[in-house]
Amino acid sequence: MLKRRGVPVAVLERDAIGASWRRHYDRLHLHTVRWLSHLPGLRFNRAHGRWVHRDGVVRYLERYVDHHGLDVRLGVDVRKLDRSNDGSGWIIHTTDGPIHTRAVVVATGYNRIPHIPEWPGRETFEGELLHGQDYRNGEPYAGRNVLVVGSGNTGAEIAIDLVEHGAGSVRLAVRTPPNIVLRETNGVPSQITGLMMRHMPTKIGDPLAAATRKMVLGDLTRYGLPKPPRGLITAFRRDDVVPIIDVGAIELIKQGKIEVVAGVTGFEGPDVLLADGERIQPDAVVSCAGYKRGLEPMVGHLDVIGAKGRPVVHGPKTAPNAPDLHFIGFTNPISGMFREFGIDAKKIARVQARRYAEAGPEPARTAAGEPAHA
């Protein structure tokens, strides 16, 4: 979007194009429908199907770079951002040396740093403990008893994968009962419903979502999934929590192939301690309890980080003390992440094109004398 508006722009990437997608588990597909999941200026090929697979997303991102002729500089790790001494722009401290630029867009991702809670006794656990990011498929766990911690989409899908690969038993530890929606109902993707409900008042949206859940899924209380403490819209707006997009976990729970247990409170040797006082002895624990944004080393000194490690501004808005520093991709929308990327990218480009025109055509320079506007 910046390039379309005539703003010189380079992308600094530490690893590879689509690096975070390459690390996801093998069975992952987008939960958003293909035709609402593209970035500006290039759609997914219909051959990817209705729900695009992880590898399809990686190929799409690679094709996106080539299609638009983007200047992506791989192997460049950004360590810290500072204002220029004269206040005219930014200094990007990288592993390749400093880069001076007029504006910066931080797009390092909502789920950047894998986080495993500091459970008491965690270091004493005699089984295998790994984060969901390090899980690829259920083949190594055939015949083994596995506990999956976390009732989000990753935890639910990994639990499905473990069942399908013949795990001896699969338990899903749930601390707070989640809101649940089907990926699609009667052919209508949940993303469409999310778009319609996004701006709906909570006093309407919460009861509507609860009634739909009960009608479609029934009462799940006896399976360990009672009514959530907060409605779907309230949980999203107050806690930034999106619902589980069910792709088969609920049916496996009803069949007894996935057992829902209480949340984890600690470890003791071979035992995992649960909130209801139960002790279980799984061979492996897959923690899907979340990620951190990891922005502190880069911008923590700029007073632009708020609750849950998220930036205090987003999209086209910038903080008064950090002009021309934008953040994109740090929301968790029920309307679909890729769709929101495109909307915010257009808004940021509109702002920066205006700023670029005001500043004139003379570019800022990197340490090597290269233009580096954004």
C-alpha positions as CSV (number, residue, x, y, z in Angstrom):
1,M,0.0,0.0,0.0
2,L,2.9,2.4,0.7
3,K,4.5,1.5,-2.6
4,R,1.3,2.1,-4.5
5,R,1.2,5.6,-3.1
6,G,4.8,6.3,-4.1
7,V,6.4,6.0,-0.7
8,P,9.8,4.2,-0.8
9,V,9.7,1.3,1.6
10,A,11.8,-1.7,2.7
11,V,10.7,-4.7,4.8
12,L,13.2,-5.9,7.4
13,E,12.8,-9.6,8.2
14,R,14.8,-11.6,10.7
15,D,14.1,-15.1,9.3
16,A,12.1,-16.0,6.2
17,I,9.0,-14.8,4.4
18,G,6.0,-16.2,6.4
19,A,8.4,-17.4,9.2
20,S,5.7,-17.7,11.9
21,W,3.4,-19.7,9.6
22,R,6.2,-22.1,8.8
23,R,6.5,-23.0,12.5
24,H,2.8,-23.9,13.0
25,Y,1.5,-27.5,13.3
26,D,1.0,-29.5,10.2
27,R,-2.8,-29.7,10.2
28,L,-3.4,-26.0,10.5
29,H,-5.8,-24.3,8.1
30,L,-7.1,-20.7,8.2
31,H,-10.3,-20.4,10.2
32,T,-11.3,-17.6,7.9
33,V,-12.7,-18.3,4.5
34,R,-10.3,-18.0,1.5
35,W,-12.2,-15.1,-0.2
36,L,-12.0,-12.9,2.9
37,S,-8.4,-13.7,3.8
38,H,-6.3,-12.1,1.1
39,L,-4.0,-9.1,1.5
40,P,-4.5,-6.0,-0.8
41,G,-3.7,-6.5,-4.4
42,L,-3.6,-10.3,-4.6
43,R,-6.2,-12.9,-3.9
44,F,-5.6,-16.5,-3.0
45,N,-5.8,-19.0,-5.9
46,R,-9.1,-21.0,-5.8
47,A,-7.0,-24.1,-5.9
48,H,-6.3,-23.5,-2.2
49,G,-9.9,-24.5,-1.4
50,R,-12.3,-22.9,1.0
51,W,-10.0,-23.1,4.0
52,V,-6.4,-22.4,3.1
53,H,-3.7,-24.8,4.6
54,R,-0.6,-23.6,6.4
55,D,1.6,-24.3,3.5
56,G,-0.7,-22.5,1.2
57,V,-0.4,-19.4,3.3
58,V,3.4,-19.6,3.1
59,R,3.3,-19.9,-0.7
60,Y,0.8,-17.1,-0.9
61,L,3.1,-14.7,1.1
62,E,6.1,-15.7,-1.1
63,R,4.0,-15.0,-4.2
64,Y,2.8,-11.7,-2.7
65,V,6.3,-10.4,-2.4
66,D,7.2,-11.4,-6.0
67,H,3.8,-10.1,-7.4
68,H,4.3,-6.6,-5.9
69,G,8.1,-6.5,-6.3
70,L,8.6,-5.7,-2.6
71,D,12.0,-4.9,-1.2
72,V,12.2,-7.6,1.6
73,R,15.6,-7.8,3.3
74,L,16.0,-11.2,4.9
75,G,18.4,-12.0,7.8
76,V,18.1,-8.5,9.3
77,D,17.2,-8.6,13.0
78,V,15.9,-5.3,14.4
79,R,17.0,-4.9,18.0
80,K,15.9,-1.4,19.0
81,L,14.2,1.8,17.7
82,D,15.3,5.3,18.7
83,R,14.4,8.8,17.6
84,S,16.9,10.6,15.5
85,N,19.0,13.2,17.3
86,D,17.4,16.0,15.3
87,G,13.9,14.6,15.8
88,S,13.3,14.2,12.1
89,G,12.9,10.4,12.0
90,W,14.1,7.1,13.5
91,I,17.2,5.1,13.9
92,I,16.6,1.4,13.5
93,H,19.4,-0.6,15.3
94,T,19.8,-3.9,13.4
95,T,22.3,-6.7,13.1
96,D,23.4,-5.1,9.9
97,G,24.1,-1.7,11.5
98,P,21.9,1.4,12.0
99,I,19.3,2.5,9.5
100,H,18.0,6.0,9.5
101,T,14.4,6.4,8.3
102,R,11.6,8.9,8.4
103,A,8.9,6.4,9.5
104,V,8.6,2.9,10.9
105,V,5.8,0.3,10.8
106,V,6.2,-2.4,13.4
107,A,4.6,-5.7,12.2
108,T,6.3,-8.3,14.3
109,G,3.0,-10.1,15.2
110,Y,0.5,-10.6,18.0
111,N,1.9,-14.1,18.8
112,R,5.6,-13.6,18.6
113,I,7.1,-15.1,21.8
114,P,5.9,-18.5,23.0
115,H,4.9,-18.4,26.6
116,I,4.7,-21.3,29.1
117,P,3.3,-20.2,32.5
118,E,5.7,-20.4,35.5
119,W,3.7,-23.2,37.1
120,P,5.1,-24.2,40.5
121,G,7.2,-27.3,40.3
122,R,7.4,-27.1,36.5
123,E,11.1,-28.0,36.5
124,T,10.4,-31.3,38.4
125,F,8.0,-32.7,35.8
126,E,9.3,-36.1,34.7
127,G,7.4,-36.1,31.4
128,E,7.8,-34.1,28.2
129,L,6.7,-30.4,28.4
130,L,6.5,-28.4,25.2
131,H,4.9,-25.3,23.8
132,G,2.2,-25.6,21.1
133,Q,4.6,-23.8,18.7
134,D,7.0,-26.8,18.9
135,Y,4.2,-29.4,18.2
136,R,4.1,-30.6,14.6
137,N,1.8,-33.6,14.5
138,G,0.7,-36.5,16.7
139,E,2.9,-39.2,15.3
140,P,5.4,-39.1,18.2
141,Y,2.6,-39.4,20.7
142,A,0.8,-42.5,19.4
143,G,-0.1,-44.7,22.4
144,R,1.0,-42.0,24.9
145,N,-1.1,-40.1,27.3
146,V,-1.1,-36.4,26.5
147,L,-2.5,-33.3,28.3
148,V,-3.1,-30.3,26.2
149,V,-3.3,-27.0,28.3
150,G,-5.4,-24.2,26.9
151,S,-8.9,-24.0,25.5
152,G,-8.1,-21.7,22.5
153,N,-8.1,-22.8,18.9
154,T,-4.5,-24.1,18.9
155,G,-5.2,-26.4,22.0
156,A,-8.5,-27.7,20.5
157,E,-6.9,-28.5,17.2
158,I,-3.9,-30.2,18.7
159,A,-6.2,-32.3,20.8
160,I,-8.0,-33.4,17.6
161,D,-4.7,-34.2,15.9
162,L,-3.6,-36.3,18.9
163,V,-6.8,-38.4,18.7
164,E,-6.4,-38.9,15.0
165,H,-2.8,-40.1,15.4
166,G,-3.8,-42.6,18.1
167,A,-2.7,-41.1,21.3
168,G,-3.4,-43.4,24.3
169,S,-5.5,-40.7,26.0
170,V,-6.1,-37.0,25.3
171,R,-7.1,-34.5,28.0
172,L,-7.8,-30.8,27.5
173,A,-7.1,-28.6,30.5
174,V,-9.6,-25.7,30.6
175,R,-9.2,-23.0,33.2
176,T,-12.1,-20.7,31.9
177,P,-14.9,-22.2,29.8
178,P,-14.6,-20.7,26.4
179,N,-17.1,-19.3,24.0
180,I,-17.5,-21.7,21.0
181,V,-18.7,-21.3,17.5
182,L,-18.7,-23.7,14.5
183,R,-16.3,-22.8,11.7
184,E,-19.4,-22.6,9.5
185,T,-23.1,-23.1,10.0
186,N,-25.4,-24.2,7.1
187,G,-22.6,-23.1,4.8
188,V,-22.2,-19.7,6.3
189,P,-18.6,-19.1,7.7
190,S,-18.4,-17.9,11.3
191,Q,-16.3,-15.0,9.9
192,I,-19.4,-13.6,8.3
193,T,-21.2,-13.8,11.6
194,G,-18.3,-12.1,13.3
195,L,-18.4,-9.2,10.8
196,M,-22.1,-8.7,11.5
197,M,-21.7,-8.9,15.3
198,R,-18.5,-6.9,15.6
199,H,-20.2,-3.6,16.3
200,M,-23.3,-5.1,17.8
201,P,-24.2,-3.9,21.4
202,T,-23.2,-6.5,24.0
203,K,-26.7,-6.6,25.4
204,I,-27.8,-8.0,22.0
205,G,-24.7,-9.8,20.8
206,D,-24.0,-11.9,24.0
207,P,-27.5,-13.4,24.3
208,L,-27.7,-14.0,20.5
209,A,-24.3,-15.9,20.6
210,A,-25.4,-17.9,23.6
211,A,-28.7,-18.9,22.1
212,T,-26.9,-19.9,18.9
213,R,-24.3,-22.0,20.8
214,K,-27.1,-23.8,22.7
215,M,-29.1,-24.5,19.6
216,V,-26.1,-25.8,17.6
217,L,-24.0,-27.5,20.2
218,G,-26.4,-28.2,23.0
219,D,-25.6,-28.0,26.8
220,L,-22.0,-29.0,27.2
221,T,-21.9,-28.7,31.0
222,R,-21.7,-32.5,31.6
223,Y,-18.7,-32.6,29.3
224,G,-16.8,-30.0,31.4
225,L,-17.7,-27.0,29.3
226,P,-20.4,-25.0,31.1
227,K,-21.6,-21.6,30.1
228,P,-18.7,-19.1,29.8
229,P,-18.5,-16.4,32.5
230,R,-18.7,-13.7,29.9
231,G,-20.6,-13.6,26.6
232,L,-18.8,-13.8,23.3
233,I,-18.9,-10.1,22.5
234,T,-18.0,-9.1,26.1
235,A,-15.0,-11.5,26.2
236,F,-13.7,-10.1,22.9
237,R,-14.0,-6.4,23.9
238,R,-12.9,-6.6,27.5
239,D,-10.4,-9.5,27.5
240,D,-9.3,-9.6,23.8
241,V,-10.4,-13.3,23.8
242,V,-11.8,-14.8,20.6
243,P,-14.1,-17.9,20.7
244,I,-13.0,-21.4,19.8
245,I,-13.7,-22.0,16.1
246,D,-14.7,-25.6,16.3
247,V,-13.5,-27.9,13.6
248,G,-14.4,-31.2,15.3
249,A,-13.2,-31.0,18.9
250,I,-16.6,-30.8,20.4
251,E,-17.8,-34.0,18.8
252,L,-14.7,-35.8,20.0
253,I,-15.4,-34.5,23.5
254,K,-19.0,-35.8,23.3
255,Q,-17.6,-39.1,22.2
256,G,-15.3,-39.3,25.2
257,K,-12.2,-39.3,23.0
258,I,-11.1,-35.9,24.4
259,E,-11.6,-35.5,28.2
260,V,-12.0,-32.0,29.5
261,V,-10.2,-31.5,32.9
262,A,-9.7,-28.5,35.2
263,G,-6.9,-26.0,34.7
264,V,-3.3,-26.7,35.7
265,T,-2.0,-25.3,39.0
266,G,1.4,-27.0,39.2
267,F,3.7,-30.0,38.8
268,E,5.1,-32.5,41.2
269,G,7.4,-35.1,39.8
270,P,5.3,-37.3,37.4
271,D,2.1,-35.5,38.6
272,V,0.3,-32.6,37.1
273,L,-1.8,-30.8,39.7
274,L,-5.3,-29.6,38.6
275,A,-7.4,-26.8,40.1
276,D,-10.1,-29.3,41.3
277,G,-7.5,-31.2,43.4
278,E,-7.0,-34.1,40.9
279,R,-3.6,-35.4,40.1
280,I,-2.9,-36.9,36.7
281,Q,0.3,-38.5,35.2
282,P,0.5,-37.7,31.5
283,D,3.5,-38.7,29.4
284,A,3.5,-35.3,27.7
285,V,2.1,-31.9,28.3
286,V,1.5,-29.5,25.4
287,S,1.1,-25.9,26.6
288,C,-1.1,-23.8,24.4
289,A,-1.5,-21.1,27.1
290,G,-0.5,-18.3,24.8
291,Y,2.2,-16.0,23.5
292,K,3.7,-12.6,24.3
293,R,4.1,-9.7,21.9
294,G,7.8,-9.3,22.9
295,L,8.0,-5.6,22.0
296,E,9.8,-4.5,25.1
297,P,13.4,-4.8,23.9
298,M,12.5,-2.9,20.7
299,V,10.3,-0.1,21.9
300,G,9.8,-0.5,25.7
301,H,11.8,2.7,26.4
302,L,9.5,4.8,24.2
303,D,6.4,4.5,26.5
304,V,4.2,3.1,23.7
305,I,3.4,-0.3,25.3
306,G,0.2,-0.8,27.2
307,A,-1.9,-3.7,28.7
308,K,-0.9,-7.3,27.7
309,G,2.3,-6.0,26.0
310,R,0.2,-4.4,23.2
311,P,1.0,-1.0,21.7
312,V,-1.1,1.9,23.0
313,V,-1.8,3.0,19.4
314,H,-2.6,0.9,16.3
315,G,-2.9,1.3,12.6
316,P,-2.9,5.0,11.3
317,K,-2.7,6.5,14.8
318,T,0.7,7.2,16.4
319,A,1.7,8.3,20.0
320,P,2.4,12.0,20.5
321,N,5.9,11.1,21.8
322,A,6.6,8.7,18.9
323,P,5.5,10.3,15.7
324,D,5.6,8.3,12.5
325,L,5.8,5.0,14.5
326,H,3.0,2.7,13.5
327,F,1.9,-0.7,14.7
328,I,-0.1,-3.2,12.7
329,G,-1.3,-6.7,13.5
330,F,-1.6,-6.3,17.3
331,T,-5.3,-6.9,17.6
332,N,-7.1,-10.2,17.8
333,P,-10.3,-9.5,15.7
334,I,-13.2,-11.8,15.4
335,S,-13.6,-10.6,11.8
336,G,-10.3,-12.2,10.6
337,M,-6.7,-11.2,11.0
338,F,-5.8,-11.0,7.3
339,R,-8.8,-8.9,6.5
340,E,-7.8,-6.4,9.2
341,F,-4.2,-6.3,8.0
342,G,-5.5,-5.0,4.6
343,I,-7.7,-2.4,6.2
344,D,-5.0,-1.0,8.5
345,A,-2.4,-1.1,5.8
346,K,-4.5,1.2,3.6
347,K,-5.0,3.6,6.4
348,I,-1.3,3.7,7.4
349,A,-0.3,4.2,3.7
350,R,-2.8,7.1,3.4
351,V,-1.3,8.8,6.4
352,Q,2.3,8.3,5.3
353,A,1.8,9.3,1.7
354,R,0.5,12.6,3.0
355,R,3.5,12.9,5.4
356,Y,5.9,12.0,2.6
357,A,4.4,14.7,0.3
358,E,4.8,17.3,3.1
359,A,8.4,16.3,3.8
360,G,9.5,16.5,0.1
361,P,11.2,14.0,-2.1
362,E,14.6,14.0,-0.4
363,P,14.9,10.6,1.3
364,A,16.5,9.7,4.6
365,R,19.6,7.6,4.4
366,T,20.8,4.3,5.8
367,A,24.3,4.1,7.3
368,A,25.4,2.9,3.8
369,G,23.7,5.8,2.1
370,E,20.6,3.9,0.9
371,P,17.1,5.5,0.9
372,A,15.0,4.2,3.7
373,H,11.8,6.0,4.1
374,A,9.7,3.4,6.0
